[in-house]
Amino acid sequence: MSKKEWPLWEVFIRSKAGLNHKHVGSLRAADATMAVENARDVYTRRSEGISIWVVESMNIHASDPAEADSLFEPADSKVYRHPTFYDVPDGISHM
């Protein structure tokens, strides 16, 4: 009889209203409900969070860091996206 591991889940916690969810770790659980409950028990012991997201790791797709130059190059060639050539009026100190 072979053992089957539970799926791996990535856990994201929002600590306060208005803030982004942040990745805090991973855990194994049989399903999404169990993953949320386990994430609550493991990652929010001191009432650090107001919202929990769990995503099955196999559903996360990422770019390859080795291909970053070709992936992000088109953005660098569009100078209008970089406000370096705009004049900032006097009196505006925190822009």
N, C-alpha and C positions, 0 to 999 in steps of 0.2 A: 504494500500500500504506500503510495507516494504522498508526501506532504505538499500541500499547495499553500504558498504564502499569500497573505492578504495583500491587496494592492497598496502601493505607496501613494500617499496624499501630501501635497504641499499646503502649508497653512499660512494664511495671511490674516493679520489682526489690525483693526482700526482702533487706535487708542482713545481718540476723542472725536466728537462731531466736527466735521469740516476738514479733518486730516485724511490723508491717503491710507489705504491698507498697506501694510509692510509685511514682507515675507519674514516669518519668525522660525520656521523649521519644517520638518517633515515627520510623518508618522504613518503607521500601517493600521488599516481598519477594513472591516468587511464591506462597508457601504458608506455612503455620504453622511447618513444620520449618525452612525457611530464615529465617523471622522470628526464631525462638528463637536460631538460630546467629548471625545478624547482630547481634541484641541482645546476646548474650554478647560478641561481638567489639567492639562499639561502646561498650556501657555498663558492662561489668565488666572492664575491662583490668587493674585492680589487685586482683583478687579481692574486689571490694566486695560481691558478692552470693552468696546461697545458693539463690535461687529466682528464676526469670524467668517472668512471665506475658506473653503477647502476645494482643491482642484486635484483630480487624479493625475499623478505625474505623467502618465502615458499620454495625456491630452495636452501637454505643454509642448509647443514647438518653438525652437529658437534658431536664430541665425548663427552661423559659424564665425567665431571671432577672427579666423584666418581670412575670411572674405569681407572684413569690415571696410577695407579701402574701396572695393568696387560697390559695396552696398550703400555706403554713405557719400561717395564721391559726388553724385548728382546734386546734393544739397550744397556742397562747397562751391559749385560752379555758379550758383545763383546769388550774386552779390546783394541783390535787393533784400535778401533774407537776413542780412547782417547790417544792422543800423550804424555801421562805423563811419559812414560818410555824411550823416545828418548833423546839422548844427544844433546844439542844445541851447535854447535861450537862457539868458542870464536869469537868475532867480529860481531855477529848477535845480535843486541840489541832490535829490535822491531818485535818479532815473536809471 
